[in-house]
Amino acid sequence: MNDTPKPNDFIPFLKDNDDDTSLRPKRLSEFIGQDKVRANLNVFIQASLARDESLDHVILYGPPGLGKTTLASIIANEMNAAIRYLSGPSLTRSGDVASILTTISDRDVLFIDEVHRLPRVCEEILYGAMEDFALDILIGKGPGARSVRINLPPFTLIGATTRISLLSAPLRNRFGIIEKLDFYNQGDLSAIVLRSASVMNIPINQDASDEVARRSRGTPRIANRILKRVRDFAQYYGKSTIDKQLVRDALECLEIDDMGLNRMDRNLLKILMDHYHGGPVGINNLATMLGEDTATVEEVYEPFLIKVGLLIRTPRGRMITPQGHQYIKGKKLL
Ligand SMILES: Nc1ncnc2c1ncn2[C@@H]1O[C@H](COP(=O)(O)OP(=O)(O)OP(=O)(O)O)[C@@H](O)[C@H]1O
């Protein structure tokens, strides 16, 4: 960006009160994209409401930032139910789960993010709760121990995961609704950008929102993040509307290229090429070279690189594709 900063005497933008909550659509009809998932959920929700029953337990899976938490809160809204947010790794003892279950009310939604990281002892408590709406608690130890059953009100457990394969079979089998979220197409993503811009009162034109969408790795969370950063550039340079050129200039400063790849993505491909002749290389070695943990590489970086055809997973490890090779050869950065 070569412009000299101008004094900010004309700032049409609202203050940064646009937290994630206000950007989240509240109803299924406001949720953009994921048409199949949305249509299915609508059927299941309407049918449960008509039967006056709680919705069956739901698992939502797919890469981070595609709207799993958003959909969970929408499901609760549509079911006219309260929702409680929990995270798999933060529950460590069976008592943690038991005490939460004993305080839920009829039809409540219990959302567990990263449900694949739930410890086994917590999972086991959930089996009976999900299947029979009952908690079996063991009181005492040894031969005198006895099991006490506590009945629970019907509730809906919504589990979100980026790694459905890591869910144990007994837990997975207790979810009646399993929906996969996929990367968004550019049209839907651009509509999300326009919606978020209007919620945050950011003036942006269609070309610019298309450009943000194109660089957002098919992911609403990234699109919203880019939008906020581009707004900073607009504000700093005294632009009243975000246009395509401003998006391009801002993203150049942020080192996000025209495919939406960032420095970390490029590093990953370059390491594969320079240190491993394009692979195959094991994920642990790759993560160590990148200075990242394995799960982040697997869940955050790889899915999009695989989707755009720059990387493949093979039984012997990760390999760069001929397109990945071409891509890195064409880059001057790094
Ligand atoms: N379909 C959509 N329409 C509009 N905004 C969306 C949509 N999906 C996601 N968003 C926005 O993207 C952001 C990320 O969504 P959310 O937190 O629900 O993702 P997630 O899949 O739960 O991510 P994670 O698994 O990393 O928690 C939120 O700000 C949300 O408002």
The ligand as an SDF file (V2000), in Angstrom:
LIG
                    3D

 31 33  0  0  0  0  0  0  0  0999 V2000
  -23.3420  -19.6830    7.0240 N   0  0  0  0  0  0  0  0  0  0  0  0
  -22.9320  -18.6100    7.6620 C   0  0  0  0  0  0  0  0  0  0  0  0
  -23.4940  -17.4260    7.4270 N   0  0  0  0  0  0  0  0  0  0  0  0
  -23.0200  -16.3150    8.0520 C   0  0  0  0  0  0  0  0  0  0  0  0
  -21.9900  -16.3040    8.9310 N   0  0  0  0  0  0  0  0  0  0  0  0
  -21.4250  -17.4550    9.2100 C   0  0  0  0  0  0  0  0  0  0  0  0
  -21.8530  -18.6710    8.6070 C   0  0  0  0  0  0  0  0  0  0  0  0
  -21.1040  -19.6750    9.0720 N   0  0  0  0  0  0  0  0  0  0  0  0
  -20.2360  -19.1320    9.9280 C   0  0  0  0  0  0  0  0  0  0  0  0
  -20.4220  -17.8040   10.0160 N   0  0  0  0  0  0  0  0  0  0  0  0
  -19.6230  -16.8840   10.8270 C   0  0  0  0  0  0  0  0  0  0  0  0
  -18.2940  -17.3900   10.8400 O   0  0  0  0  0  0  0  0  0  0  0  0
  -17.7330  -17.3320   12.1560 C   0  0  0  0  0  0  0  0  0  0  0  0
  -17.2580  -18.7260   12.5390 C   0  0  0  0  0  0  0  0  0  0  0  0
  -18.3580  -19.5670   12.7350 O   0  0  0  0  0  0  0  0  0  0  0  0
  -18.3940  -20.6710   13.8970 P   0  0  0  0  0  0  0  0  0  0  0  0
  -17.7060  -20.1510   15.1290 O   0  0  0  0  0  0  0  0  0  0  0  0
  -19.7900  -21.1120   14.0190 O   0  0  0  0  0  0  0  0  0  0  0  0
  -17.5190  -21.7990   13.2420 O   0  0  0  0  0  0  0  0  0  0  0  0
  -17.1420  -23.2380   13.8070 P   0  0  0  0  0  0  0  0  0  0  0  0
  -17.2680  -24.1870   12.6910 O   0  0  0  0  0  0  0  0  0  0  0  0
  -17.8930  -23.5190   15.0680 O   0  0  0  0  0  0  0  0  0  0  0  0
  -15.6580  -23.0850   14.1250 O   0  0  0  0  0  0  0  0  0  0  0  0
  -14.8110  -23.8610   15.2010 P   0  0  0  0  0  0  0  0  0  0  0  0
  -14.9960  -25.2980   14.9460 O   0  0  0  0  0  0  0  0  0  0  0  0
  -13.4300  -23.3670   14.8930 O   0  0  0  0  0  0  0  0  0  0  0  0
  -15.3430  -23.3830   16.5370 O   0  0  0  0  0  0  0  0  0  0  0  0
  -18.8130  -16.7370   13.0360 C   0  0  0  0  0  0  0  0  0  0  0  0
  -18.5220  -15.3670   13.2080 O   0  0  0  0  0  0  0  0  0  0  0  0
  -20.0930  -16.8720   12.2570 C   0  0  0  0  0  0  0  0  0  0  0  0
  -20.9010  -15.7810   12.4970 O   0  0  0  0  0  0  0  0  0  0  0  0
  1  2  1  0
  2  3  1  0
  2  7  2  0
  3  4  2  0
  4  5  1  0
  5  6  2  0
  6  7  1  0
  6 10  1  0
  7  8  1  0
  8  9  2  0
  9 10  1  0
 10 11  1  0
 11 12  1  0
 11 30  1  0
 12 13  1  0
 13 14  1  0
 13 28  1  0
 14 15  1  0
 15 16  1  0
 16 17  2  0
 16 18  1  0
 16 19  1  0
 19 20  1  0
 20 21  2  0
 20 22  1  0
 20 23  1  0
 23 24  1  0
 24 25  2  0
 24 26  1  0
 24 27  1  0
 28 29  1  0
 28 30  1  0
 30 31  1  0
M  END
$$$$
